[in-house]
């Protein structure tokens, strides 16, 4: 038996969707398409990094767990508001 199709719109979705993956795998393309189709808000993960951490990543340096604490805290706060 086939399951019924569900129209995915902002009115029948609640909460947040978190999309994660390696660099250049298509996350931003996927999320842009979904947010446009659903009329949903987008919170880009890189905007939650402090500038010093972004510069570190741009230099191809690996972030440590300590580097990520402020980012994880900010993302968690955003998800709680969703």
C-alpha positions as CSV (number, residue, x, y, z in Angstrom):
1,X,0.0,0.0,0.0
2,X,1.4,3.4,-1.0
3,X,1.5,6.1,1.6
4,X,-0.6,9.2,0.8
5,X,1.3,12.2,-0.5
6,X,1.6,15.1,1.9
7,X,1.8,18.7,0.7
8,X,4.8,20.2,2.5
9,X,4.1,23.8,3.2
10,X,5.0,26.1,6.1
11,X,1.5,25.8,7.5
12,X,1.8,22.1,8.2
13,X,5.4,22.0,9.3
14,X,6.5,22.9,12.8
15,X,9.9,23.1,14.4
16,X,13.2,23.3,12.5
17,X,15.1,21.4,9.9
18,X,18.9,21.2,10.4
19,X,20.9,20.3,7.3
20,X,24.5,19.3,7.8
21,X,27.2,18.0,5.5
22,X,30.7,18.4,4.3
23,X,31.8,21.4,2.4
24,X,30.5,21.9,-1.2
25,X,28.0,19.0,-1.0
26,X,25.0,21.1,-1.9
27,X,23.5,22.0,1.5
28,X,23.0,25.7,0.5
29,X,21.3,24.8,-2.8
30,X,19.0,22.3,-1.1
31,X,18.1,24.7,1.7
32,X,17.5,27.6,-0.7
33,X,15.1,25.5,-2.7
34,X,13.3,24.2,0.3
35,X,12.9,27.6,2.0
36,X,11.7,29.2,-1.3
37,X,9.1,26.3,-1.9
38,X,7.9,26.3,1.7
39,X,8.1,30.0,2.4
40,X,10.2,29.3,5.4
41,X,13.0,31.2,7.1
42,X,16.6,30.4,6.6
43,X,19.4,30.7,9.2
44,X,22.7,30.1,7.5
45,X,25.1,28.3,9.9
46,X,28.2,30.3,9.0
47,X,26.5,33.5,10.3
48,X,26.7,32.1,13.8
49,X,30.5,31.8,13.8
50,X,32.6,34.6,15.3
51,X,34.8,36.4,12.7
52,X,38.0,34.9,14.1
53,X,36.7,31.4,13.6
54,X,35.6,32.2,10.0
55,X,39.1,33.4,9.2
56,X,40.6,30.3,10.8
57,X,38.3,28.1,8.5
58,X,39.2,30.2,5.5
59,X,42.9,29.4,6.2
60,X,41.9,25.7,6.1
61,X,42.7,25.3,9.8
62,X,40.6,22.7,11.6
63,X,38.4,24.1,14.4
64,X,38.8,22.5,17.8
65,X,36.0,21.6,20.1
66,X,36.8,24.8,22.0
67,X,36.5,26.8,18.8
68,X,33.0,25.5,18.2
69,X,31.4,26.1,21.6
70,X,30.1,29.6,20.8
71,X,28.8,28.4,17.5
72,X,27.0,25.4,19.0
73,X,25.5,27.6,21.7
74,X,24.2,30.2,19.1
75,X,22.8,27.4,16.8
76,X,21.1,25.8,19.8
77,X,19.5,29.1,20.7
78,X,18.3,29.6,17.1
79,X,16.8,26.1,17.0
80,X,15.0,26.7,20.3
81,X,13.3,29.8,18.8
82,X,12.1,27.8,15.8
